[in-house]
Amino acid sequence: MMISTKGRYALRIMTELAAAEGEDLVPLRDVARKQEISEKYMEAIIKSLVKAGLVIGLRGKGGGYRLARPAGECTVWDILEAAEGSLAPVACLEADRTHCARADQCLTLPIWKGLERTIRMLDSLKIPHAGTYSNPEERRKNYPLVIEKNGFRVVLLNYTYGTNGFKPDAPNVVNYIDREQIKKDILAARRKFPDVIIACMHWGVEYRSFPERSERELADWLIGQGVDHVIGSHPHVLQPMEIVKDSRTPARHVVVYSLGNFISNMSREHTDGGVMVKVVLCRKGLRRYIASAQYSLIYSSRCENKQGKEDIRVVPAASWSEKNQKASFSIDSALIKYVNNTRLLLNGSNKEVGEYIFE
């Protein structure tokens, strides 16, 4: 959905009140003056925020408003929902919707529920995301994704081979692997004057330890079109990673064919872990280059919580493996097996991408 002026102004009101957290009530006219918004228009918005339990107010002389809860507990989703009404992507997910007679047989309902939960979580945690959009206009405004870090301007592209047989209903947009569209997106990325362009590709064959020829060819094509580095996922197991040298320029490009699983409850062999990849980028004048590219193994360790249920926690696999092997008995033999087997694969197949130990 498109966020209206009402939603945007609600966020601006809340940021003003958050800035004054712990102080006296803030008069609405002061907020209106600072934000250059009509006080009359703000009165309608503030009523919605009060009704939602986000704001407490006192009318009359000496009155004003303050947050009803700590600023850290006020999510963007809650604020927008208070101002805009339901943010559900489809009508059947609205809170006051009567039960749908087809809900038990509907194959798409879980997809919409998952979409709503994911968007809500990412937005509430202020995590930037790319690849799926509510409508074409949202994609136009927010894609490609630009992230600025330590003086570097990084542009992220994101594509998938498919969506498990389901196609999004209009107006929702999913970035599928379409070379003509990718060409246009790379051109748009270049217009943002990036230091580096990274393509994240959801591709490959599940449970295969090596990439198919099609993935290698697509990675080469992406680099030829102007992408600097390629990060792949989807097979659920690790695949080799390499630094590819450009035949036309001195540039070098990191290609990771599959990161494996970051967190996993899968029982199939080799699916219980993955890697974090660290690429150190440098700039010298107009030249951007890779100083180093390394990976660190991670593992989904299973343990029992206080309620007697299984918990999964992500641990730095290499350092935990060493502690396990030095112990008088093996705490997690599966972890040790995973580390040994993975090192055997990557040490023999990686090109210029070595391991670092993450504590």
N, C-alpha and C positions, 0 to 999 in steps of 0.2 A: 504494500500500500504506500501511497505518497503521504508524507507527514505534512499537515496543513500549517498555516500560520499559527493557529491555536496551539498546536503541539510544540512548535519552536519557541513561542513566547512562554509557554509553561516551563520549558527547560531553562529559559533565561531568568524567569522569576525565581525558580528553585536555586539557581546558582547564586543569585543575589542574597537569598535568605541563608544559604549555606555559608557564604562569606561572613555573615553577621552572626553565625552560630555562637551561642553562649552570651550574647548581648541582649539588650532590651528589644521589645517589639519594634519591627521595622515598618514605618508608615508606608502604605501602598503608593502614595504620591512620590516618595523618595525613590522607590523602585522604578516607577514610571518615568521619572526624570532621568535617572541614570541610564535606563535602557531605551529611552526615547520611544516609549510606547504609550498610546492613549490610556489614561487612567480608567476611563469608562470601559474600554475593551478589556482591561486587565481585571476589572471587578468580576466579569463573567468567568474568566479563567480561574481566578483564585477561589471562587465558589466550588469549582470542580475539584480543586486540590484539597480544600477543606473537607469536602464530602468523602474523598478517598482516604482521609486520615493521614495525609502527607503534611498538612499545614494546620496550625492553630491560630485563630485570629480573635481580635477584640475590636469591635466597632466603636465609633464615637471619638470624643476628645481624648487624646493620649493613647489611642488604640493603634493597632498595627498587626503584623503577622510574624510568626516564627515557625521553624520546622517542628513537626510533631514527633519526629524521631531523629536519631543521629544521622548526619548527612551520608555516612557510609552505608546506611541501610536503605537509602532512597535510590532505587534503580531507575535507569532511563526508561525501562519498560513500564514500570509502575506510573511514572510521571506522564508518559505518552498515553497510556491506557486511560488515566484519569481525565486527560484533556480531550482525547480523540474518541473515546469509547473503545469498543472491541478492536483489537489488533489481529484477531484471528484471520488467517489467510483464506478460509472458506467458512460459509455460514454455519456448517454443521459443527464447528468447534467453538461457537460462541457460548459463553457461560449460561445464558438464559434460554438456550435453544432446547426445545423439547426433544426427547429421544427419537432418533431416526429408526424407522422400522427395519432398515437394511444394515444397521450398524454391525450386526453380528456376521454378516456375509460380505461386507464392503472390504475390498482388498486395498483400497487407497486411503482409508481412514488412518491407519497407523503411520502412513507416510506423512500426511498432513500434521498429525500430532507430533511426530518427530521433528518436522520442519519448524513448527511453532516453538517447541522446547529448545531446539538448537539456536534459533535466532534470538530467543529471549535470553538464553544463557550467555551467548557471545556478546550481545549488546550490553547486558547488565555488568559483565566483567570488562567492558570496554576493549574487547579483543577484535582487531580488524579482521575482516574475512572477505574472501573473493571466490567467485565461481557460480553462486546461486543467488538469484534476485527475485524479488516479488513481481517486478514488471520491467519492461525494456527501459523505461525512463530511469529507474534506480540503477540499472546496469550502466547506462550512459553516463550518469553522474559519478559513479563510484569505481568504474573499471577503465583501465587497469588500476590496481591498488598501489599507491605510493607510500613508502615508509622511509622516514629520514632517521638515520642512526649514526651518531659519531661523525657528523659531517658528510656522510654518504647518503646519496639519494637512490634508494632501491625500488625498482618497479617489479611487482609480482603478477604473473599470469597464472591461470589455473584452468585445467581442462580435464574431462573424463571421457573414457571410451563409451560409457553408458550408465544407466541407472537401474540395473537389475530388472530390465524388461518393462519398467514403468516409464511413461513419458509425462513430463509436467504439463498440467493444464494451463492454458492461457489465463492470465497474462504472465505466469511465472516463467522464469528463464533459467536454464542450466547451460553452462558452457561445455558443449560437446567438442570432441576433437574433430575439427573441420578446418582443413588447411587454408581455405579461402578466408574464413573468418579470422583465423589465427594471424594471417598476413596483415589484415586490417588492424588487429589489436596490437601487433608489434609496431606498426607504423604509429599508432596512437601512443604507445609506450615511449617511442623515441621522441615524440613531441613534448614529453614531460622532462626532457633533458636529464635522463638518469645517469648515474655512475655505473649501474649494473642492472641488467634485466634477467630475472630468474623465472623459468617456466616450471610449474609444479604439475606433473602429469600423473593422472590416475589411469594406469595402463597395465599391460602385461597379463600373463597367464598365472592363475593361482597355483601356489605350492611348487613352482618351478624355481630352481636355484640359479638359473641363468636366463638372461633376457632373450627374447625371440629376435630374429633378424628384423622384424617390423619395428620393434622398439629402438634398435640401434639405428636403423634408417631414419626414423622419425626424429631421434635426438640429433643426428647429423643435419637433417633438414632444418630443424629449429635453430641450430647454431648458424647455419648458412643464411637464415633469414634475419639474424641479428640478436638472437638470444645469447646471453653470456654463459648461463649455467642451467642445468636441467636436473630436477629432483623428482624421482619417481616413487610411486606407491601402488598398492592394490594386491600384489601377489601373496601377502601375508607371511612371506619368508624373505630373508635377506638375499639380495643379489649383489654382484660386484659393483665397484665404483671406480672411476678412472678420471685422470686428467687428459683431455683430448687437446692435441696441438693443432692450431689453425694452419692450414696449408698456405693461406694467402697472407697472413699477418703473424706477428710474434705472439699473438694472444693465446692464452690457454684457458680451457673451459672444464669445469667440474661436471661430470655426469654421474648421478647416482641412480641406478636402475630400479632399486626397490629398498626402502628403508626398513622393511619388515613390519612387525607389530610393535607399536609403542607400549600399548597395554593390551593384554590378551587373556581370555579365559578359554582359548582353544586348546585342545588336547593333541592335535596332530603334531608329528615330529617337526621341529624347526620353527614352529609358530609361536613359541613362548617368549620371543624377544625381538629386538631390533637394534637400530643404531641412532645415535645423535651425530650429525655431521657438523664439523666446525670448519668454516672457510675464513681465513684471514685475508682481507682485501686491503690493498694499499693504493695510494695515488701519488704520483710524482709528475708534477706539471699536468699535462693533458693525458698522461698515460695512467691507466688503471690496470693493476695486475694482481695475481694471486701470490701472496707470500707463503701460504701453506694451506693444505687441505687434509683434515684428519677425521677419524671417526672414533666414537666411544660406544662400547656395547652396553645395552640396557636389557633388563630381564624382568618379567612379570612373576614376582615371588608370591606364592599362595600361603596364607596362614589363617589360623582360626582367630576370630575376634572374641570379645568378652561375651557376646551373645551366643557363641558356639557356631556361628556362621562363617563361611569362607570369605576372607578378604583378599584382595589382590593389591599389591603395592609395587611400584616401579622402583628398581634398585640399580645402582651402577654395577653391572655384571662382573667386570674384570676385577675390581677391588674386592667385591664380596666373594668372588671365586677364590681369590688368594687367601682370604680369611678362613673360608671353609676348609681349604686343603691343609692349612696350618693347624686347624683344630684337631683335638684328639679323636673326634668322630665327625662324620660328614653330616652337616646340617641340611644341605640341599644338594644331593647328588645330581639332580636334573639340571641345576644351575651350572655345575662344573662341566657336565656333558655338553650343555649348550655352548658355553664359552670355548671349550676345546674344539668342538665341531665347526663352530663359526669361524674361529681363527684359521682352521685348516682350509676352509673355503676361501676366505678373503685374502689370506697371506699368499695363496697360490694364484689368485685371479685379479686382485686390485692392481691398478697402475698408478703409482705415485701418490696414493692415498694411504697413509699409515695410521696406526692406532695410537690414541692417547688415553691415559687412565683418568677417568672422571671419578673423583672421590665422593 
